[in-house]
């Protein structure tokens, strides 16, 4: 797992949840962190901007999205895959 990607994703999620980075654990859900659907959308936009990627997420139908938002760790893994795909590796 790329610590650079993980650290940035956790930083973005912590900022959205108004928490310290150290309070955001990989097994935490967004609900655990107090992030609502609007916070999720804002987090996705921030992640897209930070990594210059397009996240395949439909905010209107999150349960039908291919993007796994079940936990912070799942989000990190999905972002790592998108970043690797963008770099062609």
C-alpha positions in Angstrom: 0.0 0.0 0.0 1.4 3.3 -1.0 1.8 5.3 2.2 1.7 8.6 0.1 -1.8 7.8 -1.2 -2.9 6.5 2.2 -1.7 9.5 4.1 -3.3 12.0 1.7 -6.7 10.1 1.6 -6.7 10.0 5.4 -5.8 13.6 5.6 -8.7 14.6 3.3 -11.1 12.4 5.2 -9.9 13.7 8.6 -10.4 17.3 7.3 -13.9 16.5 6.2 -14.8 14.8 9.5 -13.1 17.6 11.5 -10.9 15.1 13.2 -7.2 14.7 13.8 -5.4 12.5 11.2 -4.5 10.1 14.1 -8.2 9.6 14.8 -8.9 8.2 11.3 -8.3 4.4 11.3 -8.3 2.2 8.2 -11.1 0.0 9.5 -13.4 3.0 10.3 -16.5 3.6 8.2 -17.4 7.1 7.1 -20.5 6.8 9.3 -18.1 6.0 12.3 -16.3 9.3 11.5 -19.5 11.3 11.2 -19.3 11.9 7.5 -22.7 12.3 5.9 -23.5 12.0 2.2 -22.6 15.7 1.5 -19.2 15.2 3.3 -18.6 12.1 1.2 -19.2 14.0 -2.0 -16.9 16.8 -0.8 -14.3 14.2 0.1 -14.5 12.6 -3.4 -14.1 15.9 -5.0 -11.0 16.7 -2.8 -9.5 13.2 -3.6 -10.1 13.7 -7.3 -8.4 17.1 -7.2 -5.5 15.8 -5.0 -4.7 12.9 -7.3 -5.9 14.3 -10.6 -8.1 11.2 -11.1 -11.8 10.6 -11.9 -13.6 8.6 -9.2 -16.4 6.3 -10.6 -18.9 7.3 -7.9 -22.6 8.2 -8.4 -23.7 10.2 -5.4 -27.3 9.7 -6.3 -26.9 5.9 -6.2 -23.9 5.1 -4.0 -25.0 1.5 -3.5 -24.7 1.0 -7.3 -21.3 2.5 -7.5 -18.2 0.4 -8.4 -16.3 2.5 -5.9 -16.0 0.8 -2.5 -16.7 3.3 0.3 -17.3 0.6 3.0 -14.3 1.8 5.1 -11.3 4.2 5.0 -9.1 1.3 4.0 -11.4 0.3 1.1 -11.3 3.9 -0.1 -7.5 4.0 0.1 -7.3 0.7 -1.9 -9.7 2.0 -4.5 -7.8 5.3 -4.9 -4.4 3.4 -5.1 -5.9 1.3 -8.0 -7.2 4.4 -9.8 -3.8 6.2 -9.4 -1.9 3.1 -10.7 -4.3 2.8 -13.6 -3.9 6.5 -14.5 -0.1 6.1 -14.4 -0.4 3.0 -16.6 1.3 0.7 -14.2 
